[in-house]
Amino acid sequence: MEDDVLGKVVETEKEIQQKLEQEKLKAAQWLEKIRAEAENEVSGTEDDLKKSFGDELQEIKKNAEQQASEILKEGREWAAVLEKTGDDILRKSISRHLREILPGEKNDYEDVKS
């Protein structure tokens, strides 16, 4: 009877060991599945972020090009106005500004009240 009980204990221990190995294998497979899913999710998120960044960069470039185009247009328009302005008017305007900039050349007529 003791041999029979000892045999059952050994048999039960073997069954427990087999089930433990099976559970370890299941856990390893589950862990690998979860790791693969997490990597796929991270990869998908990274792709989404790259696309979003690329789209935003394109929008920023487009806006910058539009602003540059507007600045160039305004500059060309101003240059056209200046080209049409006579030399005498430009000299007078430059002289007036130089008098305000240069020391001792300022007109005080605006400060003096009659």
C-alpha positions as CSV (number, residue, x, y, z in Angstrom):
1,M,0.0,0.0,0.0
2,E,2.8,2.4,0.8
3,D,4.3,1.7,-2.7
4,D,0.9,2.4,-4.2
5,V,0.6,5.7,-2.3
6,L,4.3,6.6,-3.2
7,G,3.6,5.8,-6.8
8,K,0.5,8.0,-6.9
9,V,2.5,10.8,-5.3
10,V,5.3,10.5,-7.9
11,E,2.7,10.3,-10.6
12,T,0.9,13.4,-9.3
13,E,4.2,15.3,-9.1
14,K,4.9,14.4,-12.7
15,E,1.5,15.6,-13.7
16,I,2.0,18.9,-11.8
17,Q,5.4,19.3,-13.4
18,Q,3.9,18.7,-16.9
19,K,1.1,21.2,-16.2
20,L,3.7,23.7,-14.9
21,E,5.7,23.3,-18.1
22,Q,2.5,23.7,-20.2
23,E,1.6,26.9,-18.3
24,K,5.1,28.3,-18.7
25,L,4.9,27.6,-22.5
26,K,1.4,29.3,-22.6
27,A,2.7,32.3,-20.6
28,A,5.7,32.6,-23.0
29,Q,3.4,32.4,-26.0
30,W,1.1,35.0,-24.5
31,L,4.0,37.3,-23.7
32,E,5.3,37.0,-27.2
33,K,1.8,37.8,-28.6
34,I,1.5,40.8,-26.4
35,R,5.0,42.0,-27.3
36,A,4.2,41.7,-31.0
37,E,0.9,43.6,-30.6
38,A,2.7,46.3,-28.7
39,E,5.4,46.6,-31.4
40,N,2.7,46.8,-34.1
41,E,0.8,49.5,-32.2
42,V,4.0,51.5,-31.6
43,S,5.0,51.1,-35.3
44,G,1.5,52.3,-36.3
45,T,1.6,55.3,-34.0
46,E,5.1,56.2,-35.3
47,D,3.9,56.0,-38.9
48,D,0.9,58.2,-38.0
49,L,3.2,60.7,-36.3
50,K,5.5,60.8,-39.3
51,K,2.6,61.4,-41.7
52,S,1.2,64.1,-39.4
53,F,4.6,65.8,-39.1
54,G,5.0,65.6,-42.9
55,D,1.6,67.1,-43.5
56,E,2.2,69.9,-41.0
57,L,5.6,70.6,-42.5
58,Q,4.0,70.9,-45.9
59,E,1.4,73.3,-44.6
60,I,4.1,75.4,-42.9
61,K,6.1,75.5,-46.1
62,K,3.1,76.5,-48.1
63,N,2.2,79.3,-45.7
64,A,5.9,80.5,-45.7
65,E,5.9,80.5,-49.5
66,Q,2.6,82.5,-49.6
67,Q,4.0,85.1,-47.2
68,A,7.3,85.4,-49.1
69,S,5.3,85.8,-52.3
70,E,3.2,88.6,-50.7
71,I,6.3,90.3,-49.4
72,L,8.0,90.2,-52.8
73,K,4.8,91.5,-54.5
74,E,4.6,94.4,-52.0
75,G,8.3,95.1,-52.5
76,R,8.0,95.1,-56.3
77,E,5.0,97.5,-56.1
78,W,6.9,99.8,-53.8
79,A,9.9,99.6,-56.1
80,A,7.7,100.5,-59.1
81,V,6.4,103.5,-57.2
82,L,9.9,104.7,-56.3
83,E,11.0,104.2,-59.9
84,K,8.2,106.5,-61.0
85,T,9.1,109.1,-58.4
86,G,11.3,111.9,-59.7
87,D,14.9,112.4,-58.6
88,D,14.1,115.8,-57.1
89,I,11.4,114.4,-54.8
90,L,13.7,111.6,-53.7
91,R,16.5,114.0,-53.0
92,K,14.2,116.2,-50.9
93,S,12.9,113.2,-49.0
94,I,16.4,111.9,-48.3
95,S,17.7,115.3,-47.3
96,R,14.8,115.7,-44.9
97,H,15.6,112.4,-43.3
98,L,19.3,113.0,-43.2
99,R,18.7,116.3,-41.4
100,E,16.8,114.4,-38.7
101,I,19.5,111.8,-38.4
102,L,22.7,113.9,-38.6
103,P,23.7,115.9,-35.5
104,G,23.4,119.6,-35.8
105,E,21.4,119.4,-39.0
106,K,17.9,119.1,-37.4
107,N,15.2,121.6,-38.2
108,D,13.7,123.0,-35.0
109,Y,10.8,124.7,-36.8
110,E,8.4,122.0,-35.5
111,D,9.3,122.7,-31.9
112,V,9.0,126.5,-32.3
113,K,5.5,127.9,-32.1
114,S,4.7,131.3,-33.6
